[in-house]
Amino acid sequence: MGGHIKNERQARPLLRLVLEPEKLFAAVSLALKDNPSPSESDFAAAAKKVVPQLPRKKQSI
């Protein structure tokens, strides 16, 4: 898995999946399936597909 991530920027979208190795592996596999040489945006899109982020609430002052 680490051989496909070439630099730190590519790993940033995957950091929130570190505590869940099966989801991390699924996101990397999905990114590789779509593109044999994935970029940062490919990893980010795969991470969003595996675990969608909830929208942030706007804080009122």
C-alpha positions in Angstrom: 0.0 0.0 0.0 2.8 2.4 0.8 4.5 2.0 -2.5 1.6 3.8 -4.3 1.7 6.9 -2.1 4.6 8.9 -3.4 4.5 12.0 -1.2 3.0 13.4 2.0 0.3 15.4 0.2 -1.2 12.2 -1.2 -1.6 10.7 2.3 -3.3 13.7 3.9 -6.9 12.8 2.8 -6.3 9.3 4.2 -5.2 10.4 7.6 -8.7 10.3 9.1 -8.9 6.6 8.2 -5.8 5.6 10.1 -7.7 4.3 13.1 -9.8 2.0 10.8 -7.3 0.0 8.7 -10.0 -1.9 6.7 -11.5 1.4 5.5 -8.0 2.8 4.8 -7.2 -0.3 2.7 -10.5 0.0 0.9 -9.9 3.7 0.0 -6.4 3.0 -1.3 -7.8 0.1 -3.4 -10.5 2.2 -4.8 -8.1 5.0 -5.8 -5.8 2.4 -7.5 -8.8 0.8 -9.3 -9.8 4.2 -10.8 -6.2 5.3 -11.7 -3.0 3.2 -11.7 -1.0 6.3 -10.7 -3.3 8.1 -8.3 -2.9 11.7 -7.3 -3.9 13.5 -4.1 -7.4 14.2 -5.5 -7.9 10.5 -6.4 -7.1 9.5 -2.8 -9.4 12.3 -1.5 -12.2 11.2 -3.7 -11.8 7.5 -2.6 -11.7 8.5 1.1 -15.0 10.4 0.6 -16.6 7.4 -1.0 -15.5 5.1 1.7 -16.4 7.4 4.6 -18.4 10.5 3.7 -17.7 13.6 5.8 -20.6 15.2 7.5 -21.0 18.9 6.8 -19.7 21.2 9.4 -22.1 23.3 11.4 -21.7 27.0 11.2 -21.0 28.5 14.6 -23.0 31.5 15.6 -21.3 34.3 17.6 
